[in-house]
Amino acid sequence: MKIFKISIFLIALSFQSFAQNRIQNLEKAFNNLLNDEQAKHAITSLCVLDANTGKTLFAKNEQIGLATASTLKTITAATAFSILGKDFQFQTTLAYSGNITADGTLKGNLIIIGSGDPTLGSYRYQNKENAVLTQWVSAIRSAGIKKIDGSVIGDDRIFGTQTTPEGWVWQDIGNYYGAGTSGLAWRENQFDIHLRPGSSTADEVKVVKTVPETPYIQIINELKTGGSGTGDRSYAFFPPYSNVAYLRGSWGMGIAKSGISVALPDPAFDCAYRLQDTLKRLGISTSQQATTTRLMALNNQSIPVVTQKINTISSPTLSEITYWFLKKSINLYGETLLKTIALKSGKPASTSKGAETEIDF
């Protein structure tokens, strides 16, 4: 019994020592941050609590009120877990209007009905772009459709037409981290522009290509070649729903990465466009160009009524989405969750109503 008590004491001592070492490491890391050149004129605050007891383990400037920035995402995630549930999944439905004739002609439209899933076509999950398109093509063929006398329509109505909240910075909006929400999000609402700097600062930067190809977008390149070591100082000025992007700033000589990621101006359109383009390459033609419910409403066109649903894609669970949401601080996910909890609470799908729901929670 004496040996047992000594063993318990030594284990407890080792745990205490381990905890103390971790706190010391935390304090050391925080002091390194404070001494960093970039933090010289900043005010930094940190408070770490024991999740089980609530005891303060480490605190510095903890009584100073500061803008929370992306740490507020943890509160949004917690609210979503409570209101939606950890196993919540978004659903994206492929359907058609009209009818299919004996020769396989769809006298109607293919309609992709979004529910706001921010992960559809994302490279982070199984439902990558090619996997989604392959699944849709299989469903279209299984329905017996060989030709479409109509178009592919992206239905993004669930979130309305305001993709970004009031007050977002113009310099951010056109870039990947400033990508707004969409009722039919696609590939995390971004695409890539590959760039090549000149051989001197007097040379222009060359736009090599976009990935994927976006022939419906006009890129006005005003980028200057930056000096060696200046890196990426480029910005895309690209309003939502526009088809003209201005690239401004500089792209440094010797930069390692291939280019920049830019926000998609109309994710629902790009989604419909990709499906229509895929069908065309596989020999399934459409008589009209890809469009969206928003564009149809602008042109005073009536939205077709769904005749038959042929495929549904479920997003990863909220637990999986939240892992990447918090690990990479993805703004698109946070904005989408705000709108989704507002809807779940019976309110309009807006950022302000989502924030109101979160505050109430």
N, C-alpha and C positions, 0 to 999 in steps of 0.2 A: 504493500500500500504506500509506503514511504517513497519507493522508486517511482510509482505511478504519479504521486503528487509532484515530485520533482520534475517528471517528464511534462506534466501539464503546465507547470510553472515556466519551464524552458520554452515550450511551444508558445505560450502567451507572450513571453518576453521577445521571442523571435518575431511574432506578429506585430508587437508594439514597435520593435526596432525597424521592421519593414515599413510600417506606416510612417514612422518618423523620417525615414530615408526618403520616402515618396514626397512628404511635405517639404523636406529640405530641397529636393530636386525641383519641386514646383516653385519654391521661393527663388532658387537660383535662376531658373528659366525666366521667371517674371522680371528679375533684376536685369538679366541680359536684355530683355525687351526694352526696359526703361532706359538702358544705356545705349541702345541702338541709335545711330545717327538719325534715322527716319522718325524716331519717337521723341526727339529732343524737345520739340515745342508742343508735344501732345500731353493730354491728361489721360491717364490710364487707370482703370479701376478693375479689381478682381475680388470675387468672394466665392470661396469653395466650401460647401457644406457636406457633412456626412449624410448620405441619403437615408440611412436607417435611424439616426438619432437627431439630426438637425443641428448637431454641434458644428461650430465654425472651425474648419481645419486650417484655412489660410485666408487672410483678408488684407487688402491694401487699398486705401482710398475708397472703402466700401460705402461710405456715406455721401460720396459725391454723385450728384445726379448727372448722368451722361446719356447721350443717344445710344439706344441699345443696338442699333444696326442689325446685322443678320442673326444675332443671338435671339431675337424675337421669334425667329422661325421655330424654336423649340416650343413656344407657347402656341403657335399656330398648329404644330404637329400634335400637341397634347389635346387641343380642342377638337381637332379632326378625329383623333382616336376615340374620344368620348362620344362625339355626335354621330360619326359614321361607322365606327367599329374597326378594329384592327384588320379584319378580313374583308373590308369593303373593296369592291372592284368596279371600275368603270366599264361600260358596255358600248361597243361600237357595232352598229348593225348595217349590213349591206342588204338592200332591197331593190325591188323594181316596181315601176308603175306600168299601167297598160297590160298588154297580154303578149304571149309568145305564139307565133303562127306555126303551122305544121313544118315549114322549112327552116325553123330556128331563128326567125327574125323577131326581135323584141320591138313591138310597136309601142314604145314608151321610153322610159329613162332608167338608168341605174342610179340609185340614190344611196350615198354613204351618210348615215345618220350618226352624228357625233353626240357624245354625252360629256365631253370635256376632257377625255382621257389624255393627260399630258405625256404619256409614255408610248403612244401609238407610233410605231416606226422608229422608236429610239434604239440606238446601238447598245444601250445598257442592259436590255432584257431579251427574252426569246422572241418577242414580237417586233423584230427588226424590220426595216423597210421591205427587203426582198421577201421575207417570210410572210408578211402581211399581204403583199401583192400576189404571191403564189397562192395563198389561201383563198383570196378573193377570185382569182382566175379559175381555180378549181371549182368554186361554188357556182360561178357563172356557167362554166361548161356543164356541170352536173344539172343545172336548171334547163339545159338544152338550148342556151343562147349562142348563136353563131354569128349574129349580126345585130346591130342596134340602130333602129330608126328613131334616133333621139340623141341624148347626150348623157354624160356622167355628171351628176350633181353632188356637190358637197354641201350637206345640211349642217350648218353650224349655228342654228338659231337658239340653242339652249342657253348660251351666254350673252346673247344680244350682240350689238355691234361695237361696243366700247372695249377695245382690247387692252388698253393701258389706262391706269388711274390718272386723275388730274395731278399735276405737279411733277411728273417724271421729267428728268433732265433730257433735253433735246440731244445732247451728245451721247446719251446712253441708249436711247430708244431703238436705233437702227442696228445695234450690235447684239450678239447672241445672248449676253447676260441681261439685255433689256427687252428680250422677246416677250410680247404680250400674250395673253391667253387667247384661246379660240375654242368654240364649241366643238370644232373638229380640228384638234391639234395634230401636227404631223412632223415627225422627226425632230421633236423638241423645238419646233418652230424656228429652225435655222438651216442655213446652207453655208458652204465654204467658198471662199474666193482665193484662188492660188495666185501668188504675187512673185515677181522677180525684180530685185533692185537693179539699178544701173551700176555701171563700173565707177562712176564718180557722182558727187553730189549735184553735178550739173545735169545729170541724166534723169529721165523720167522713169518711174516704176512701171513695169509691164504687168497687165492683168493677163495671166496665162490661161485660166479657165475657171469655170464655176463647177462645183461638185455638190449635187448632180447638175447637169446642164439646165440652165434656166433661160431659154430663148425669149420668154415673155418679159424678162426684166432687162432694162437698159442701165448699164453701169457707166457713170461719168467719172473717169479716173483723174483726180487732181492730186494724187499722191506724189511727194518728192522723195528722192533717194536720200536717206539719212547717212551720216557718217558711220564708220565702222564702230560697232559697240553701242550704237544708239537704240537698236532693237525696234520693237513695234510701238510706234506712236501714231498709229492709224485709227481712224474712226469712220464708220459708215453712217451717213445721214440719210435715213430711209424711213419715211413716214408709213404708218399702217395703211394698207390697201393701195399704196402707190406702186407704180412699176418703173420708177426712176430712182436709182441710188447714187449718191455722191460719195466718193471716197476722198477723204481729206486727211492731211497730216503727213507723216513720213514713215518710210519702211527702210530700215538700216541695212547697210552693206554687211555681208557676212552673217546675217540672221539665220538661225538654224531651222526654224519652222517654215512650212511651205506657204502659209497664208493666214487669213483671218476667217472667223465665223461670223455670219451676219444674220440678223433676224429676218425670217420670212415675212413679207408684208401681208400675205393672205394665205395662211396655212391650209384652210379648207379648199381653196382653189388649187394649191399645189398638190394636195392629196388627190383630188379629182383628176387633175392633169396627169399625174403619174399613173393612175389606173388606166385612163384612156390611152395614154402613150404605150403602156404595156400591152393592152389589148390590140392596139394597132399593129405592133410588131409581131403579135401572134396570129394575125389574120382576122381579128374580130373588129370590124370597122364600126364607126359611129357616124351618123349623118350630121351631127352638130358638135360644136366645140364644147369642151368642159366648162362648167360654170358652178355657181354656188347659189344658195337660196337668197343670200344678201344681194348678189348681182341681179337675180331675177326680180326681186322686190324693187330694186332701183329702176328696172326697165318695165315696171308695171306688168310683169308676167305672173301668172298664177302658179303656185307651187303644186306640182303633181301629187296626187294621192297615192300612197303606197298600196300596191296590189298584193305583193308577196315578199316576205322576208326570206332571204336565202343563206345568210351567214351572220353569226355574232362572234365578235372577238372580245374576250375579257382581258382587262388590264391585269398586271401583277396586283397582289393585295396591297392594302394601304401600308402594311408593315414593310414590304419590299420597297414601295415608293418612298416611304419616309427615310429608309436607310440612305438612299442617294440624295434625297431632299436635304438632309442635314449634313451628310458627309461632304457634298460638293456645293452646298448652299445655293440650290437652283431656284432662282426667283420665279420662274414659270410655274413650278410645282406649288410654291406658296400662294401665288395669286389664284391658281386653279382651286386649291383647297379652300381658300376663303370664299370663292363663289359657290363651291359645292356645298359647304356647310350652311351658307345662306339659303340655298335651294332646299336643302334637307329640313331647314327650320321654317319653311313656308314663306320665305322672303324672296324678292327679286335677286337674280344672280349677278350681283355687283360687288365690287371691292368694298364699298362703304357699308353695304348691308352685311357682308362677311365679317368686316371688322367689328361692326355692331354686335353680331352674334358672338364673336370671340370675346369681346369685352363683357357681355352678359354672362357668358360661361365662366 
